[in-house]
């Protein structure tokens, strides 16, 4: 097999907002490689309808935004991180505009926010950001963007020079080039993981199909700690329609007066929380879950009929078009919705610049755990975190490369290809994919119990063992690489959920419904903990 080795100063794995804004901020003298798992537009960023939270009106203040973030985070946010992110939000918004993102002058309101502070581009904020930043990145001669490249594992200094002592350093990655179905070696002085979330661990999710948490799993396997993975945020309103899986109905609709109703037309959120349909996400998702379990019905409804067709279409053009194609007119019909997995509040432990437990390895964006979101992320704080972390990471990298003259190893072990696997076995891979996602939805969903978590744990241990056996003598393809990551991430979520014997934010366990002071801390997992 031909040996393919690619050298860069900085290797960025992932092409969403954090990866792209980082590559735009790195000094031109650095050779930067950006890997996209599929196409240039394939990242959760491109799917974001909502926007970016940043204080920018005189009646609002940083204190308000900080308070809203801390309340949503249910006692688990790191206040220093929250303050640092929120106070630099206006600068990051200005920068986004300077790259050409045409943010609307009006501001949206979303759940948990006490003021209008969501910067957006209609309801296609993420799509426009992604298109604009890709265009900007393509203009940079120091940046190469490679599509169809999926991360497998990192290469550590100890694998190349076993006698080396001291801290483990990450020096590269093995990557599957999907187009040519071969494993390539990428060596770099710094590797930045920006692979986004892991919503595909669940059967129902608002995430794009590649959101399998590849970066988190690879970092954990390499030796990084992870934290707070039990806090999967469930978005209350995914469109419920057989012909349209994964389509989000933005919280901004509720910000414009949308009300959640059951099939009898009762506004059930009114009794659940003083903020009604605009209560924090964990509360709305749980209340809907309860209502559906009681009624046995498949969905609840969002009533937007107070807006004329023209106003709706003007405010939310993408959603309007999508509904129209399904013969739903939101000015006369209620929109059927269900909750779905949306965001991972935990991730690889990192500081705001993305520094992890391993030298040479940074993690930014949704894959990272910084302490910003606590037990439940405030809406539209996630794209903000991507921008701030990319900014901080760029500064640290620029500094570390000034006057730097390090070299990369000349020779690294090539990927060891096992015997070619039998294609019939792919049926097993697909079966395990489905099994993990169904099991996670049914046993580790919005409402958890000790028994369900324990069952999930037992089954996932076996599934992970089966995956390992299969992976070891399998010619790697995207499905098996993703399955291996999905299996590990599912196990880490369950392990974290079992450790938190209380309910807080987006983790609710019926056997431990109370919030306890003794658990007002992070759930940290070390490599090896997953099977203990
Ligand atoms: C939404 O538009 O409802 C999603 C916003 C977010 O998750 O931050």
Boltz pocket constraint, residues with backbone or C-beta under 6 A from the ligand:
constraints:
  - pocket:
      binder: B
      contacts: [[A, 48], [A, 49], [A, 50], [A, 51], [A, 249], [A, 250], [A, 251], [A, 252], [A, 378], [A, 379], [A, 380], [A, 381], [A, 382]]
      max_distance: 6.0
